[in-house]
């Protein structure tokens, strides 16, 4: 079995430096927005959206034209 030296394993980067970077805390930055449309046929928008905490977003299509479409979408978002 052939052994692999640190230079081959790390591409020449210092192994201790890689360990320091791996142990550093990560920071993620994100931004988000939302847009919906009634489309070309329906007179009202029945879509619903919301978020739970910082990382989970909920989107529900209102099923325009179906009985209870608005209620179904808002219930789905509120129940999440």
PEWO-V855170 format. One record per residue. PHI is phi in whole degrees, 0 to 359 (none if undefined). OMEGA is omega in whole degrees, 0 to 359 (999 if undefined). NEAR is the number of other ideal C-beta (glycine too) atoms within 10 Angstrom. Layout:
{{PHI & OMEGA & NEAR} {PHI & OMEGA & NEAR}}
This chain:
{{none & 181 & 3} {272 & 178 & 4} {272 & 180 & 5} {249 & 180 & 9} {278 & 183 & 7} {300 & 180 & 12} {297 & 178 & 11} {291 & 183 & 10} {294 & 186 & 11} {255 & 182 & 13} {68 & 179 & 7} {90 & 179 & 8} {281 & 180 & 12} {300 & 183 & 11} {298 & 179 & 10} {294 & 177 & 9} {296 & 177 & 10} {299 & 179 & 14} {295 & 179 & 10} {296 & 179 & 9} {294 & 181 & 9} {293 & 182 & 7} {273 & 182 & 7} {289 & 178 & 8} {293 & 180 & 4} {262 & 176 & 4} {236 & 178 & 5} {245 & 179 & 6} {239 & 178 & 4} {217 & 173 & 6} {225 & 182 & 4} {212 & 177 & 6} {209 & 180 & 4} {216 & 176 & 10} {212 & 176 & 6} {225 & 182 & 13} {217 & 176 & 8} {284 & 182 & 13} {81 & 185 & 8} {258 & 188 & 5} {246 & 188 & 7} {275 & 180 & 13} {279 & 182 & 6} {225 & 177 & 9} {268 & 180 & 14} {251 & 181 & 21} {292 & 178 & 20} {222 & 179 & 21} {209 & 178 & 14} {188 & 178 & 15} {215 & 176 & 14} {242 & 182 & 10} {68 & 185 & 6} {263 & 192 & 8} {235 & 183 & 8} {236 & 180 & 9} {246 & 182 & 14} {238 & 178 & 15} {228 & 179 & 15} {229 & 177 & 21} {284 & 186 & 13} {286 & 178 & 22} {55 & 181 & 15} {311 & 179 & 17} {94 & 177 & 9} {259 & 179 & 10} {300 & 177 & 8} {78 & 181 & 11} {300 & 179 & 18} {296 & 180 & 18} {297 & 180 & 13} {298 & 181 & 17} {294 & 182 & 22} {292 & 178 & 17} {295 & 179 & 13} {298 & 181 & 16} {288 & 181 & 18} {292 & 182 & 11} {279 & 182 & 8} {285 & 999 & 14}}
